Amino acid sequence: MTQEQKSPAMVSDHLEPILRLARRGLRFWHFALLTFALTFAATLGLAELWPKQYRSEAVVYYREGMQWTSNEPASGRRVAQRLKDVLLARSQLAKVVEDFGLHPKLVKAGRMASAVEEVRRAIGFRVERESDVFAVSFTGDSPEEARRVTARLADLLVGENARFRSDQAEVARAFLDEEKKRIVGELASREAAQLRFLANHPEFAEDHSAGMGVSLRARARDDGGATTLQRDDASSPGASGTFGLFSPDPALVTAKAEAETKLRAARRELAERRSRYTEQHPDVRAAEAAVKAAEETSRRAAQALEVARSPSAGLETRAARVQKGKKGTPTEQTEGGRSTRRFVVALEADWARLSRDVAEARERLQQLDNRQFVASMTSSMVATGQAAQIVVIDPAFLPAKPIGMTRTRRFLMALVAACFLATGVAVVLALRDDRVFDQVDVERLQLAPLLLEVTHRNMKDAGKGVAERTRGERPGVELVAAEMTVPGSVRDAPGTATASPAAGPVPSAGTGEGKDASAARTPGFPPEADDGAGGDDGAADAIAGAGTDTGGGADAAAEADSHPVGTPAQSLEAEAGSGTAAGGDGASGSAEAAETGAPPAGSPQAEPETAEEDAESTTERRPVMYATVALALRSRPVTQMARRLPGPEEVEAERDRADLEEELVRLVELVRVQRMAPPWTIDPRLLMLIAPDSAAAAGFRVLRQRLSERAGLRSILVTSSRPEEGKTLCAVNLALALGEAGRARVVLLEANFQHPSLARLLGFHPPACIGEQLEARRTRSAQPWVVAEVGVPWLHTAAVTPGAKAGPIFDGKEFALFVEDLREAGYDYVVIDGPAILGSADANILQESVDGVLLTMRTGRSRGRTLLKAVEQIGSGKVLGVALLAT
Amino acid sequence: MPSPLEELRAVGIDVGTEDARLVLRAECMRLARRVRERRARLVGLAPAGDDVAVPAIAIELGRALAATGITAVGVVDAHGSWPCARRLTASAAAGADLLATSWLFPNVAVLTPRAPRPGDALERLHGALVRETASFGELVVDLTGFDHRGEHVAAFELLDAVALVARCGRTTARQIQRRLRDVPDRRDLGVLLTGS
């Protein structure tokens, strides 16, 4: 359970920067709100004022016609692309622009291309995936325009598709016609060449394969050609006679038979189709074409067979030459055989070439016939409307609502945009904001250690305490210890509280019955003249120490008035409080003991006598300073205060008093203390007085502790970078904290001559303006410094008289002497409420006469840049730390 | 003869179940060993927040210190904030001392202010420490309430060592960090986490 680590890493630490930024951004909520409102209104207004657009749509269906080729039908995507290209063609759209008067400004300016481009942007062409259904849409300025243009586009699509198809078919057919003419001519020329060859060499009419040449060559080699030729012919398949050279070629016969068979089949097919369809039907036409082709094939086969059967002179000549070669000499036979073989080979080559050319030409012609037929059929189908076509299945409609976002959606979009922009503005402002808000900001500046942080919550708590106290009981000051007196050592200044016109009724206890003496026991609030009636009687009673007789109380008060500060009545008052330090002289708690009947701690039997004796003994003493005084704003029973006087403290208190007397001897030589009437109301900024138990007051006590840890620190300058950053508040409360409960003697000086505020804050009129004192000190150096004691006995103050004219140049030398005299006089701490650093050199002059500088800053007001500049001006050597005060 | 647990309950301090008390005792023994290692005589227990109860821990630490030493240990309710303060003061012998001494155990006493006032708690503590160190070997001081008046920093300076008491599930890390910032390094004993 025991942890060693001082700063454990927390997950929330990572979120802290974001949260800090958010918190900082929230401080600019008014800017963000303004941005939000403006953006929201602007977005909504813009959406309302923006020209409305209407969109109409027509759905078309691409329907494939009859298929006459083996090719696959065009895919949806390819068709869609083609249709889209057709639709968005510039020439087409230009016509649309002219017909409907679209974009007249552009057209009038001669920018038809731009107008077409605009129209092209307004056209939508949607294709369902792998589907033959397409949607054509147009976005226009009016519903009617949108509908009409959309309908026109759909019609355009249909018409263009039909025209495209028709043109395509016509072009194909014309091309095929030309091609066929050329092929037919070529075929005729080749057939003529072949016929000429056959006419010259009739023996090739029966040749049906390359075996002919082979047999001829073999026979010519072995026996001059005749025997071999005869044998081969006899043994060759299809030979029907003893001399196969003149018999018809079996292949030709077979081809003729096959052609006739095909012709019959085609005719049967044609008859069948005709029985089922009309003459115009493509199937019937196809059957007719097949019959024609079969007839042509059959005719050619018959011609070839006819040619092969008719004897020719060439073959006879050849046969004769073969027979003749059998009868020659061997040499002649050899020579003759060679030349014969060469001749036969040449003939065979020619024959093969001619045959191939003719076959190729025929084949091409056949293909061309087929294509021509298809083209013819396609053209016919296009003409009759049976080809692929586009049908409008959903005509263009008249749009009822404008396109775009709905009202709700526009509202939401405006909301989102406004939020986004407002957040952005807040974040940007937060990022650019260099004001100091909290401890992290101070630490980031690296000015000095943060010694005090009075947060807004602390201030609120303190304010709440004030409010509660105001409702319940009036503020007062309670004396809890006796005064220290120095016989005949004090020069009381004129115009003290007793003679002050500002001396009103002393703040009394809440009850106003005079039972509670605490409110009347105001160590800094001297008794004043009153009529002794009402609630003030209680105060008077307490002062007189009798505590029971109203009239006596008034008398006592009157008696006190007749004395200067520190009269016996005053002493009696102090001693009647409780007096820890004065226990040695037997004055502890006597008056209260008499009043309440409870024996005080320490000397239970001596109360009435002690009070009287003390009252007598102090007639020759004049009080100057309280040794141990505690301030409490809450009223407490007198008995409780009486118990707070511990007997064993008496010895120490006596010793302290003796020491103090010595110091006061020196003090009175240098400083004159003038007691002032307490203010009617205590300024709520005096946190140490008004809310001593608040967190803010606790912060000042911590600051006190921090400063007291620094050895040799006796004079402190409280300043800030700019005015209105809490210098006076911090200085006063620091001084109160330093001297709280009489733990130290503190004097508070005001050195802000340009903007004095200390007197107003403490609620008194300075008996001597500190500026005038500094001025007078130049000529009369022996004159003592005058400080005022306002309400709180452990705090003396030298302030600037409100409205006093400040000298043009601050006299730093005299001020340093002043501070030195105060130190010499025995003050433990000299707290100086200084001017702002930036804008004058006074703070620089002042810091020369102090031990340390405390820099104050206001949350949300002090800026990092100015703080850095201020520290740069005064130097960081004497800067003790930073006090961060809430606004 | 009442058990120690009953004794504590009798003075208004509930340390929970027996198991919890044993765990607490074990932890306090560890802390006591650390105190011994530091040779600290004045040990402060400062709560990290307002919802942290220190009395039971202070007494248990006092018992642990007494068990590991030979001298008596005083547990000081410096601010008079303990629930049993009034009862102890009434039962204590009358005297002029600032603090009323009540012996809970043979070697552990509770020192309670006779007339607690928030304004002079620091002075009272200072006086008590000066006086009572002669009577007790170690003093365990409950510093509850000092932070409300900002006097906890000054109170730390009066002690030899300070342990921060935090409560599981209640005390935040930020609270502990803030309070640890006030504890001088040379006096820092660490954080005592209770209630787990």
Interface residues (C-beta under 8 A of the other chain):
Chain A: M1 T2 Q3 E4 K6 S7 P8 M10 S12 V480 A601 G602 A630 A632 Q640 R643 R644 P646 G647 P648 P692 D693 A695 A697 A698 G699 F700 R701 V702 R704 Q705 R706 S708 E709 A741
Chain B: E27 R30 L31 R34 A96 L98 A115 R117 P118 G119 D120 E123 D147 H148 R149 G150 E151 H152 V153 A154 E157 A163 A173 Q177 L180 D182 D188 G190 V191 L192 L193 T194 S196
